[in-house]
Amino acid sequence: MEQRINVFEKGHGAMKALYSLGIYLAKSPLEEQLLDLIYFRVSQINGCAFCLDMHAKDLRAIGETEQRLYVLDAWREAPFYTDRERAALGWAEAVTKIPGGQVSDEVYKAARQEFSEEELVDLTLAVTTINTYNRINIAFRPLVGTYTPGAFKIRTERI
């Protein structure tokens, strides 16, 4: 596909505002690998090729296995995701798809068993942020396959 607008150049002000969310999330108590796993799963749901390419590369660079990436779409049936990852994936899917117009009590309870209130707020922000990136990339079609692992990594100390 042909790129429509280079949003990284022409939308610099808007993207700078969005980057500030990434800076916040990089300092959150949520694990980097968990965040990238969520970003990858939400990008699968939304069909964002640029983000799928980026997060697959970043996940592999930090040690994620090919098996877990290949099976992520069927995480409920696969034995190699932790309870915390399962709760995060369920939450991410519910917040992205918003089935029936809301997130169910069942999904919320599962997430609360694994995440503190602060972590769940941060997880929700992470899900909504990647949804925003997905929609921007789907609209403007950045060149897929050009991403170098770690190129957009937030360079900050985790607290």
Secondary structure, DSSP 8 states (H G I E B T S, - for coil): ---S--HHHHTHHHHHHHHHHHHHHHTSSS-HHHHHHHHHHHHHHHT-HHHHHHHHHHHHHTT--HHHHHHGGGTTT-S-S-HHHHHHHHHHHHHHH-GGGS--HHHHHHHHHHS-HHHHHHHHHHHHHHHHHHHHHHHH---TT---TTTT---S---
